[in-house]
Amino acid sequence: MTLEIKIPSPGESITEVELASWFVEDGAIVTRDQEVGEIESEKATLPLIAPQSGKIALLVKAGATVRVGDVAASIDTSVDVKEPGRHQTPEEETEVPDSAAKREEVPDSAGDKPTAPDTSKVKATPVAREMMEKESLSVEDIINGLRKISAGDVKQVLAHRGELKGMAQHVEKSREADRKKISQLRRKISERLVTVKNETAMLTTFNEADMSAVIAIRKKYQEQFMEKHGIKLGFMSFFTKAVTEALRLYPSVNSYLDGEELVIPRYCDIGIAVQSEKGLMVPVIRNAESLGLAELEKQIADLATRARKARLGIDEMSGGTFTISNGGIYGSMLSTPILNPPQSGILGMHNIMERPVAIRGTVEIRPMMYLALSYDHRVIDGRDSVGFLRTVKEFIEEPASMVFGSTSADQFLLGL
């Protein structure tokens, strides 16, 4: 029986997608529910799943543009597929030919015995050595499993050998360049970024926050927080909570233009910018204003993991009212984040650096973070933008001011 793998629909308005890549080769044996490839549209990336086990035939080349509903591959389910980990029964064991058995019984003479290649000088990284030992692989096993040696490999070895001998060799200058097709998703991202620049009055205001209080809370309650909630307490949940509280005080920062109307949501759907191999993705946390730090951390971790694996649906990346981007994880000291349309505001977090600051007339070394708020000046006035960012700063510097309760403010904030 032959089953078809058809191109799924990423969304109602999308009729064509790009078959980004195949994870298997033509004619390979696949198992049920195995991801065999993925498609990419201007909005999302979706996997192609094998409906049954069998032998796959790839009908569309990687990189080709196909229509939703087209057949991308077929699976011949009549091919016997052995389940992983299954051992052969005595009847399935292959008999050794008599000639081969006789050759094993007759010892080779010293002169006829083939000489094993000397692999003592083969270099491997510590990580590679550890992996080889774990999997009980020898150098010969690795060499035998490699692809064919190319001219480029030979040139690299020759160049490396010259370096070891300390010989000054002339290295030929390269004028080559690699080319690859831009994906539909990255093309759409590019279009949106240019649209933001051309169609909004985007400005950026800056401030800085002393991270001492947040760092102290994390250090004090980290172990207890992990024991109760099963997830590590990070910085992003504090900023998400601070943003939702600040948006309640400055609702214009949470608004957007819809034609000739200004829409001001009474909820906070916060987008969290995540960098992936496919490009920048912004999954959305719905009704973030109603969530505690533990719930925020869990949703952020889940969305970020699936975003990096390109396993987010369109509904999970649409409809946000405000976005947070953390360039600090890459070491950024200061930047001007670009708006995520149709939203009117985006907060940029940056690297935490110890700097001398004036504290009540004295100079102290504090862990400081620059904050940046980019906003659409057509919707948000300067007073609201500056006030919003100052409020976020105050919430971060005094986290207890974000919550109230009969118990300790710190414990209430952490849901302990």
C-alpha positions in Angstrom: 0.0 0.0 0.0 1.2 3.5 -0.9 0.5 6.5 1.3 0.9 10.1 0.3 2.5 12.9 2.3 0.8 16.2 1.3 1.8 19.8 1.9 -0.2 21.0 5.0 -1.7 24.5 5.2 0.2 27.0 7.4 -2.7 29.4 7.4 -5.9 30.4 5.6 -4.4 33.0 3.4 -1.3 31.0 2.3 -1.5 28.9 -0.9 2.2 28.4 -1.6 5.1 27.4 0.6 8.7 26.4 0.3 9.9 22.8 0.9 12.8 23.9 3.1 14.6 20.6 3.6 14.3 16.8 3.7 15.6 15.0 6.8 15.8 11.7 5.0 17.1 10.5 1.7 15.1 9.2 -1.2 14.4 5.5 -0.7 15.2 5.6 3.0 13.2 3.5 5.5 11.1 5.7 7.9 9.0 4.9 10.9 5.5 6.1 11.8 5.3 9.7 13.1 8.9 10.4 12.1 9.7 13.9 10.9 10.9 13.5 7.4 11.1 17.1 6.3 9.8 20.6 6.8 8.0 23.4 4.9 8.5 27.1 5.4 6.1 29.9 4.7 6.1 33.6 5.3 4.5 33.0 8.7 5.6 29.7 10.1 7.6 26.5 9.7 5.8 23.1 9.8 7.1 19.6 9.8 6.2 16.8 7.4 5.3 13.7 9.3 5.4 10.1 8.1 1.8 8.6 8.6 3.1 5.0 8.5 6.4 3.1 8.5 7.8 2.1 5.1 10.1 3.1 2.3 9.8 6.8 1.3 10.0 8.3 -2.2 10.7 12.0 -2.3 8.7 13.6 -5.1 9.7 17.3 -4.6 13.2 18.7 -4.3 14.3 20.7 -1.3 14.1 24.4 -2.0 11.2 24.1 -4.4 8.0 26.1 -4.1 4.9 24.0 -3.9 1.2 24.6 -3.4 -0.7 23.6 -0.3 -2.2 20.1 -0.9 0.5 18.9 -3.3 2.0 15.5 -2.8 5.6 15.9 -1.5 6.4 12.3 -0.9 5.0 8.8 -0.9 5.5 5.9 1.5 5.4 2.2 0.4 4.1 0.5 3.6 4.5 -3.0 2.1 8.3 -2.8 2.9 9.0 -4.7 6.1 10.4 -2.2 8.7 12.0 -3.6 11.8 11.4 -1.7 14.9 14.3 0.0 16.6 16.0 -2.3 19.1 14.6 -5.5 17.7 17.1 -8.3 17.5 17.2 -11.0 14.9 15.7 -14.4 15.6 17.7 -17.5 15.0 15.9 -18.1 11.8 16.8 -14.5 10.6 20.4 -14.8 11.4 22.6 -14.8 8.3 24.6 -18.0 7.7 28.3 -17.6 7.1 29.3 -19.1 3.8 31.6 -22.1 4.0 34.3 -20.4 2.1 34.3 -17.5 4.6 34.3 -20.0 7.5 37.3 -21.8 6.1 39.1 -18.5 5.6 38.5 -17.7 9.3 39.8 -21.2 10.3 43.0 -20.9 8.3 45.5 -18.5 10.0 47.1 -16.0 7.7 50.8 -16.2 7.3 52.9 -13.4 8.7 53.7 -12.2 5.2 50.1 -12.2 4.0 48.6 -10.5 7.0 47.4 -7.0 6.1 49.0 -4.2 8.0 46.5 -2.1 10.0 46.7 1.7 9.4 48.5 3.6 12.1 45.9 5.8 13.8 47.9 6.9 16.8 48.6 10.3 15.3 45.0 11.0 14.4 43.8 14.1 16.3 40.5 14.4 18.0 39.0 17.0 20.3 38.3 16.1 23.9 34.6 16.2 23.2 35.0 13.8 20.3 37.1 11.5 22.3 34.5 11.4 25.1 31.8 10.6 22.6 33.8 7.8 21.0 34.5 6.3 24.4 30.9 6.5 25.4 29.8 4.8 22.1 32.7 2.3 22.1 34.0 3.6 18.8 37.5 3.4 17.6 39.4 5.8 15.3 39.1 3.2 12.5 35.3 3.1 13.0 35.1 6.9 12.6 37.4 7.0 9.5 35.5 4.2 7.8 32.2 6.0 8.4 33.3 9.3 6.9 32.4 10.6 3.5 34.8 10.4 0.6 38.0 12.5 0.9 37.8 15.6 -1.3 40.6 17.7 -2.7 39.7 20.4 -0.2 40.3 17.9 2.7 43.8 17.2 1.2 44.6 20.9 0.9 43.5 21.5 4.6 45.8 18.6 5.8 48.7 20.0 3.7 48.2 23.5 5.0 48.0 22.2 8.6 51.1 20.1 8.2 53.0 23.1 7.0 51.9 25.1 10.0 53.1 22.3 12.4 56.6 22.3 10.7 56.8 26.0 11.1 57.2 26.4 7.3 56.1 29.7 5.8 53.9 28.7 3.0 52.1 31.0 0.6 48.3 30.6 1.1 46.3 31.2 -2.0 43.8 34.0 -1.5 40.2 33.0 -1.9 37.7 35.0 -4.0 34.9 32.5 -3.6 31.4 33.3 -2.1 28.6 31.1 -1.0 25.0 31.7 -2.2 21.8 30.4 -0.8 18.2 31.2 -1.4 16.5 33.5 1.1 13.6 31.7 2.8 10.0 32.9 2.6 10.0 33.6 6.3 13.1 35.8 6.2 11.8 37.6 3.1 8.6 38.4 5.1 10.6 39.5 8.1 12.6 41.9 5.8 9.4 43.3 4.3 7.9 44.0 7.7 11.1 45.7 9.0 11.2 48.0 6.0 7.5 48.7 6.4 8.0 49.7 10.1 10.8 52.1 9.2 8.8 53.7 6.4 5.3 53.8 7.9 5.8 54.6 11.6 7.3 57.6 13.5 9.6 55.4 15.5 11.6 56.9 18.4 13.6 55.4 21.2 13.9 56.5 24.8 16.5 55.1 27.2 16.9 54.5 30.9 18.9 52.2 33.2 18.0 49.9 36.0 19.9 48.7 39.1 19.5 44.9 39.0 20.7 44.4 42.6 17.2 43.7 44.1 16.2 41.1 41.4 19.6 39.4 41.6 19.3 39.2 45.4 15.8 37.7 45.2 16.9 35.1 42.7 19.9 34.1 44.8 17.8 33.9 48.0 14.8 31.9 46.6 16.3 30.1 43.6 16.5 26.7 45.2 13.1 26.9 46.8 11.5 28.2 43.6 12.9 25.3 41.6 11.8 22.8 44.2 8.2 24.0 44.1 7.7 25.0 40.5 10.3 22.8 38.7 11.8 25.6 36.7 14.7 28.0 37.1 13.9 31.6 38.0 15.2 34.0 35.3 15.2 37.7 34.6 12.6 37.6 31.8 9.7 36.8 34.1 10.5 39.9 36.3 10.5 42.2 33.2 7.4 40.6 31.8 5.6 41.2 35.1 7.0 44.8 35.4 5.8 45.5 31.8 2.3 44.3 32.4 2.0 46.4 35.5 3.4 49.4 33.7 1.1 48.9 30.8 -1.9 49.1 33.2 -0.7 52.6 34.3 0.2 53.6 30.7 -2.4 51.9 28.4 -1.4 54.0 25.4 1.8 52.0 25.2 -0.3 48.9 24.8 -2.4 50.3 21.9 -2.1 50.2 18.2 -3.6 51.9 15.1 -6.3 50.1 13.1 -7.1 52.4 10.1 -8.6 55.5 11.6 -9.2 54.0 15.0 -6.9 53.6 18.0 -7.3 50.2 19.7 -6.5 50.0 23.4 -6.7 46.4 24.6 -7.5 45.8 28.2 -5.3 42.7 28.3 -1.5 42.3 27.8 -0.4 39.7 25.2 3.3 40.0 25.5 5.6 38.9 22.6 9.0 37.5 23.6 11.6 37.8 20.8 13.5 34.6 20.2 16.4 34.2 17.8 16.4 31.0 15.7 18.1 29.6 12.7 15.1 30.6 10.6 15.2 34.2 11.8 13.7 36.2 14.6 10.4 34.8 15.9 8.1 36.4 18.5 5.8 33.9 20.3 3.1 35.5 22.4 2.1 34.9 26.0 -1.6 35.5 26.2 -3.0 37.5 29.2 0.4 37.8 30.7 -1.1 40.3 33.2 -2.9 37.4 35.0 0.2 35.1 35.4 2.7 34.8 38.2 6.4 34.5 37.8 6.4 30.7 37.8 3.7 30.5 35.0 5.6 33.2 33.0 8.8 31.3 33.3 7.2 28.0 32.1 5.5 29.6 29.2 8.6 31.6 28.1 10.7 28.4 28.3 8.2 26.4 26.3 7.7 29.0 23.6 11.4 29.7 23.3 12.3 26.0 22.9 9.7 25.4 20.2 10.6 28.7 18.5 14.2 27.5 18.1 13.0 24.2 16.8 10.6 26.0 14.3 7.6 24.3 15.8 5.4 27.2 16.5 1.9 27.7 15.0 0.8 30.9 13.4 -1.7 31.6 16.2 1.2 31.4 18.8 3.0 34.3 17.0 0.1 36.6 16.2 -2.0 39.1 18.1 0.6 40.5 20.6 0.1 43.9 22.1 3.7 44.6 23.3 7.1 42.9 22.7 10.2 42.4 24.9 13.5 41.7 23.2 16.6 40.6 25.3 19.7 41.4 23.4 21.7 41.2 26.6 22.0 37.4 26.3 24.3 38.1 23.2 26.3 40.7 25.1 24.6 43.8 23.7 25.2 46.9 25.9 22.7 49.2 24.1 20.5 49.1 21.1 17.4 50.6 19.5 14.9 47.7 19.1 12.6 47.9 16.1 8.8 47.8 16.4 6.8 44.6 15.8 3.8 45.8 13.8 1.0 46.6 14.4 2.3 47.1 18.0 3.3 50.6 19.1 6.0 49.7 21.7 8.9 47.3 22.3 11.2 47.1 25.3 14.9 46.2 24.8 16.8 44.6 27.6 20.6 44.6 27.5 23.7 43.1 29.2 24.1 43.5 33.0 27.4 45.2 33.7 28.9 46.3 37.0 29.3 50.1 36.8 30.0 52.9 39.4 26.8 54.7 40.2 26.0 57.5 42.7 23.9 56.1 45.7 22.9 58.7 48.2 26.0 60.8 47.8 28.5 57.9 47.5 29.9 56.0 44.6 29.1 52.3 44.6 29.6 49.4 42.1 26.2 48.1 41.1 24.9 45.6 38.4 23.3 47.9 35.9 21.2 47.3 32.8 20.4 49.8 30.1 16.8 49.7 29.0 15.4 51.0 25.7 11.8 51.6 24.7 11.1 52.1 21.0 7.6 53.5 20.3 5.4 54.9 17.6 5.2 58.6 18.2 1.9 58.7 16.2 0.3 56.8 19.0 2.4 57.3 22.1 3.4 60.7 23.4 6.8 61.4 24.9 5.4 61.8 28.4 3.8 58.3 28.3 6.9 56.7 26.8 9.3 58.2 29.3 6.8 57.5 32.2 6.3 53.9 31.2 10.1 53.2 31.0 10.7 54.9 34.3 8.0 52.8 35.9 9.5 49.6 34.6 12.8 50.7 36.0 11.2 51.4 39.4 9.5 48.0 39.5 12.7 46.2 38.7 14.6 48.1 41.3 11.9 47.5 43.9 10.2 44.2 42.9 8.0 44.3 46.0 6.1 47.3 44.6 4.6 45.1 41.9 2.5 43.1 44.3 0.7 43.4 47.6 -0.4 40.8 50.2 -0.4 39.7 53.8 2.7 37.6 53.4 6.2 38.7 52.5 6.1 40.7 49.2 9.1 38.7 47.9 7.4 35.4 48.6 4.0 36.5 47.2 5.8 37.7 44.0 7.4 34.3 43.6 4.2 32.4 44.4 5.8 30.7 47.4 
